[in-house]
Amino acid sequence: MLTYMSRCPEIEALASPELHCLESLTTGNDTVRIMYVAKEIWDVVNPPYADNSDGVMHAEFRQTLDAFLEGAEFSVAENPYVKPADAMIARVNPLKAELWDIRSIIPHPGIRALGGFWRQDTFVALTWDYRENLDERWDAEIERCQRCWREMFDSKGPLKGETLDEYLTNFYPV
């Protein structure tokens, strides 16, 4: 179930009730950008956080998502084979899938959330995992994200932009 008044009615008309519109913990829905997250992400980014290393990582992950929402400047790696360690958003292969990962990099190696842009500054995050778990199953995770997208949005694919400016504002390429 969506958490507050519609920010992107076309997503909400197509999507499952398992998709949540994320509000910033600091500014509520007064944000520059919009993010929808699947239930599996919703469940780990909302406090209270566990009092252990997973809880710390989940809190850091949430700070990354809130920074996205609040319009923070993000470093973006457009080439899926050249992703500097400090890239906060990176395109994944295959390019035609139009999937990206939002990268929580603190503490290292952090968490990755996969999804796609619906329109400029509107991201739909559908899957996540700890980065170290993805080493051997990165391709399977991309396929899982693609499958989730198709199940959620049927034939409507992610935004296909020609330049990074079509996906995001306030960024710098790395």
N, C-alpha and C positions, 0 to 999 in steps of 0.2 A: 504494500500500500504506500502511496506517495505521501510524503511527510508534510507538505504544505501546498499552498496555491501553485498552480501550474506555472512553470517557467518555460516549458517547451511543449506546448500542447500536441505537436505532431509526434513527438516521442511517446507521450503518454497515451495517445490514441492507439498506437501500435503495440506498445510494450506490455509485458507481463506485470501483474501486480507485485512480482518479486523485485521489480526495479524501483529504487529509491532516489529521489532528488536530494542530494547531499547539501546540507547547510553548513556554513563555516561555524566552528565552535566559538569564534570570536565575533563575527559580524552577522550571524544568522543568514538570512537569504539576501542581505544587502551585499552582493558580490559582483565582481566584474565579469567573472566567467561562471559557467554552469557545468555541473557534473552529475551524472546519474550513475549509480553503482548497483550492481547485482547484490542480492541478499548475502552471498558468501563474503563480499567485501564489507557490506553494511555491518555484519555481525562482528567484524574485528576492528572496525575503526571508531566505534562508538564506546565511550567510557561507560562503566569503569574498566580499566585495564588490569590485567593480572599483575600481581606483584612478583614478576620474574622477568627473565630476559625476553620472552615472547611479548609480554606486556609493554616493555620498553620499546621493542621494535614496532608494535602496533601503534603506540602513541607517536612515534617518529613518522610512521607511515601516514597517520592522520594529519600530522603537521604539514607533510608534503602536499596532501590533497587540499588542505585548507589554503596553503600558499598558492596553489593553482587557482582555487576559487577566488581568492582575494586579489588576483591579478599580478602576483609577483613575477619578476623577470625570470624566465626559465631558459636554461641552455637546452638546445635541441640538436640531436644528431639525426640528420636526414638519411645518411648512408647506413643501412643495417649491418654492414661489415666493418664500419669504422665508428665505434661508439666510445668516446672517452669516458673514463670512470666517473667524471663529474657531470655527464649529460643527465638532465632531469627528465627529458622525454626523448625517446628514440624510436625511429621507424623499425619495424621488424620485417623479416623476409617471410614470404614472398611479397614484393612491393604491390602487386595487384590486389592483395587482400586488404590493403589500406588500414592495417593494424599498427598500433603504436604501443609502447610500454611507458608507463609513468614509473619513474625509478626513485624509490626512497633509498638513499645511499648511506644513511647514517642510522645505526652503526653498520659498518661494512660487513658483509656484502649487501645487506638490506633486503628490501621487498620489491617485487615487480608486480604491477597491475596492468593487464592487457585489455585493450579495447580500441575504439575508434572515435574519430570526430564525427559528430552529426552535422554540425555547421561550425563556422568560425567560433572559437572559444566555448564550444559545448562538446564535452567529452563523455562518452559512455564507457565505463570500466566494467568489464564482465567477469574476469578471472584474476586471480592473484596467487602468488606463492613466494616463499622465501627464495632469494636468488640462488643459494647453494643447492636447493632442491631441483633447480631447473637445468643444471649442467647436462644431465643425461637425457632430459625429456623436454627440451625447449621446443622442438618441432611438434611434439604431442600437445604441448600447452597452447601453441599457436592454433593448431587444429581444433582444440577444445574451445578456444575463444571464437573461432570462425563458426563453429557449430552453434554455440550459444547465441551469436549474433543472428544467424539464420533463423533459429527457433524463436527468437524474440521479435525480429523485425521482418521475417519472411523474405521478400525479394528486395527490400530496401537496404542497400549496402551502405557502408561508411562513406563519408565525404571523400571525394577524389579531387584533390586540389592540384594545381599546377605549380604553386610556390608555397613555401612555408607560411607566408602572410595569409593565405587562404584558410589555414588551419588555426592560427594562433596570433594573438597580439602580444606585445611586450616579451620578446624572446631574443636570443642571439644564437646563431648557428655555431656549432662546435664540430 
